[in-house]
Amino acid sequence: MKKFGGATLKSPRKFKVGKPEVVTNIINTTLPAGQAAPAPPLGPMLGQRGIPIGTFCSDYNMKTSHYRPGIPLNVAINIKVDRSFSLDIQVPSDEWLIQSACGITEPIRPPTDNQPGVPHPYSGVTSLKHIFHMAAVKQRHDRFKFHTLQELCQILAHKCVEMRVKILPSVDEDTIRHYLHTREEWEKEEERIYLEKLEASR
């Protein structure tokens, strides 16, 4: 203890600095929300690294229970030197969110010159309300918590342009059916023309 006039000053307390956790391996994979199971490929993939698959499945399924079961989530499994692990679970991809909102499984194929005069259809249609809800889902993740809803809406809108998804102020079932029917008819004609050309080339 040091004295300064009538006052005293204690020597600074020494704190032990803990060793940083050492991550020996990172596995990047995609798993269904709430449905991780010991079956291949997950079971063998973790088993050969000494991770108890039962513990992993329970932990993952609990942490993803707030999602609709089966939603594909990108996951980084950080395996530490003591064979424990931590999870970095991402929100569903922008493409999956948009496809789910549109009721489609993939974007429409690129345009061709097979149908002159016929406009290239949209992949599907969604509403501004759906864009806002998707942005709110993303904002709940730590990775996006410092983004405003407006910024996330703009990111999603840009993705819609890439996927050729039409954004309307509001949509109803008839509007959705109209866009999907137009796409289906265009794709059927594309397939017919392709098969016709293939047969002619033989």
Helices and strands as residue ranges (DSSP letters): E 2-4, E 7-9, E 23-32, H 42-47, H 53-63, E 72-80, E 85-89, H 94-102, E 124-127, H 128-139, G 142-144, H 149-163, E 165-168, H 173-200
